[in-house]
C-alpha cells in the first residue's frame, strides 16, 4: 500500500442514505494513518453530525439541488475532514458563523457533537460566500496536539 497522502472528495445532497459513504471514506483514510477503531468511529460520528446540521443551511444553485462538499484527506499523522457549503458570508468567524445559531433554532447543534472530544481540532473559515469547517483527528504515532 502506498504511503502517499490520499484525498477523497464527495458531493453530498440532503439524503441520509449518502451518509454511509462518509463513514466508508473516513474509515479508509483513518486506517491508512493508523487511527484506532474508537477514534475512527468518533471522527465519523462528528462528521456525520456536522453534515446533518449543515444540510438545512445549503444554498441551492441555479440548476441543481443544494449540496455540500466533503474532502477527506489522510496524512501520516492525522485525518482531516473538510465540509464546505455555499451561503451568505457572515461578519463573524467561528462555530455560530458556520452553522448559524442552531441552538436558538431548537437544535442541539454542532457544539454537542464536537464537545464530546470526537476530534482534536476544528478550524473554520468563511471566504467569498463559502463556509468551510475542517475536523482534524491526530494519529498517536508522532503526533502532538
C-alpha positions in Angstrom: 0.0 0.0 0.0 1.2 3.5 -0.8 2.2 5.9 2.0 1.3 9.0 -0.1 -1.5 11.1 1.4 -4.9 10.3 -0.1 -7.6 12.8 -0.8 -11.2 11.8 -1.5 -13.9 14.3 -2.4 -17.7 13.8 -2.0 -20.5 16.0 -3.2 -23.5 15.2 -0.9 -27.1 16.1 -1.3 -29.5 16.1 1.6 -30.2 12.4 1.7 -29.4 10.3 4.7 -28.6 7.3 2.6 -25.5 9.1 1.3 -24.0 9.4 4.8 -22.9 5.8 4.7 -20.3 6.8 2.2 -18.9 9.3 4.7 -18.2 6.5 7.1 -16.6 4.3 4.5 -14.2 7.1 3.3 -13.3 8.2 6.8 -12.6 4.5 7.8 -10.4 4.0 4.8 -8.4 7.2 5.4 -8.2 6.6 9.2 -6.9 3.0 8.7 -4.2 4.3 6.4 -2.7 6.6 9.1 -3.2 4.0 11.9 -6.1 5.7 13.8 -7.6 3.2 16.4 -11.2 2.0 15.7 -12.7 4.1 18.6 -11.1 7.2 17.1 -12.3 6.3 13.6 -15.9 6.0 15.0 -15.7 9.2 16.9 -14.4 11.1 13.8 -17.1 9.5 11.7 -19.8 10.4 14.2 -18.7 14.1 14.3 -18.5 14.3 10.5 -22.0 12.8 10.0 -23.4 15.1 12.7 -21.8 18.1 11.0 -23.3 17.1 7.7 -26.8 16.6 9.1 -26.7 20.0 10.7 -25.3 21.7 7.6 -27.8 20.4 5.1 -30.6 22.9 6.2 -28.1 25.7 5.6 -27.3 24.8 2.0 -27.9 27.4 -0.8 -29.4 25.9 -3.9 -27.6 26.5 -7.2 -29.4 27.8 -10.3 -29.6 24.4 -11.9 -29.0 21.9 -9.2 -30.1 20.7 -5.8 -28.2 22.1 -2.8 -25.1 20.1 -2.0 -22.2 20.2 0.4 -18.7 19.2 -0.5 -16.7 16.9 1.8 -13.0 16.3 1.4 -11.3 13.6 3.5 -7.5 13.7 3.5 -5.1 11.4 5.3 -1.6 12.2 6.3 0.9 10.2 8.3 0.0 12.0 11.5 -3.7 12.9 11.0 -7.0 12.7 9.1 -8.8 15.9 8.0 -12.5 16.1 7.1 -13.3 19.3 5.4 -17.0 20.2 5.0 -17.9 23.2 2.9 -21.0 24.8 1.6 -22.1 28.0 -0.2 -24.1 30.6 1.6 -24.1 34.2 2.7 -20.8 35.5 4.1 -21.2 36.5 7.7 -19.2 39.2 9.5 -18.0 36.9 12.3 -15.9 33.7 12.4 -16.4 30.6 14.4 -19.0 27.9 15.1 -22.0 30.2 15.0 -21.0 31.8 11.7 -20.6 28.3 10.1 -23.8 26.8 11.3 -25.9 29.7 12.2 -27.5 29.9 15.6 -28.6 26.3 15.8 -29.3 26.3 19.5 -31.7 29.3 19.1 -33.5 27.3 16.4 -34.1 24.4 18.9 -31.3 22.1 17.7 -28.5 20.7 19.8 -26.2 22.0 17.1 -22.6 21.1 16.2 -21.4 22.1 19.6 -22.9 19.0 21.1 -21.1 16.6 18.7 -17.8 18.4 18.8 -17.7 18.9 22.6 -17.6 15.1 23.1 -13.8 15.3 22.1 -14.6 13.4 18.9 -12.0 15.5 17.2 -8.7 17.1 18.2 -9.0 20.3 16.3 -11.8 22.2 14.5 -11.0 25.0 12.0 -13.5 27.4 10.5 -13.3 29.8 7.5 -15.7 31.8 5.5 -14.4 33.3 2.3 -16.2 34.6 -0.8 -19.5 33.1 0.3 -18.1 29.6 1.0 -18.2 28.4 4.6 -15.6 25.7 5.4 -15.2 23.6 8.6 -12.3 21.2 9.0 -12.4 18.4 11.6 -8.9 17.1 12.4 -8.1 13.9 14.3 -4.4 13.2 15.1 -3.0 9.7 15.0 -1.0 8.7 18.0 2.3 7.9 16.2 4.4 11.0 16.1 1.5 13.5 16.6 1.4 16.3 19.1 -1.7 18.2 19.8 
